[in-house]
Amino acid sequence: MEAILEAKQLSHIYSAGTPFEHGALRAVDFTAYEGEYLAIIGRTGSGKSTLIQHLNGLLQPTSGQVLFRGKDIWTDKATTRATRFQVGLVFQYPEYQLFEETVARDVAFGPKNLGLTEEETEMRVKEALGLVGLSYDELKDKSPFELSGGQKRRVAIAGVVAMKPEVLILDEPTAGLDPKAHRDILDMAEEIHEHEGNITILVSHNMADIARLCDRVIVMDKGHVALAGTPKEVFSDEKRLTDIGLSLPPVSYLMHRLNERNADIKADIMDIDAACREI
């Protein structure tokens, strides 16, 4: 697989040279490969948010590099700006960043900044709203502030999707949602990933979601990459995860506990149907 987005010996120190100096990232190596669905997990303060803000050029490294298709994103201002379109970042509660008078104008903001024509922009807006499960004809002239909370979040995500980034980063995209809306948003993200063929990076505390969706998991701890591998590989190291302060997906936790009681079953199962068959 081709490496698309990389961090090499990436370090970031907040308030350097002051009594409040804090090393948020320390010599982090990271690679996202073409077409993969990647998870970044870790406790609060582990460096997750600082890392993803480096990946699209919102933060500049104290040392080390971030590379997009092999080129340092801080080579010049034009490269940095281009990276912010190619690596789309959806923050927690993105609906708070809606600002335009209509849904169509809000979603069109990014494509217009790409320099697309009115016709191209309208096509992007229609496609993006469709991908997030919203009707262009019904909502295009409505104020985004008149929508439900779930619709607002979808419109905000559509605004990033409309730029067709090669990498889509979702920072806790289900925060504050009820169980149905939680599942709906993740199903939507999976559909976007399959339709666009992009790299999707999911930052989440929900281990069951990560086990179900992701190809690979990066575990952050105290500014370092503590573990990396497939979900099965990462969640098989229960002791290391527990030491870091993370939990297993519920199904994995059950299988580990049954195995400890001499059940003689596979402990690395994460899917509930597979667990039922094994038990």
Protein Blocks (a to p, Z undefined) as FASTA:
>chain_A
ZZfbdcehiacdehehiakbccfbghiacdddehiacddeddehilmmmmmmmmnopacc
fbdcddeehiafklpmmlmmmmmmmmccddehkllmgcbfbfklmmmmmmmmnopafklm
mmmmmmmmmmnopafklmmmpcfklpcfklmmmmmmmmmmmnopabdcdehklgoiafkl
mmmmmmmmmmmmmmnopacddddfblklmmmmpmbdcddeehiafbgcdfklmmmmmmlm
mmnopacdfklmmmmmmmmnonopafkbcbfklmmmmZZ
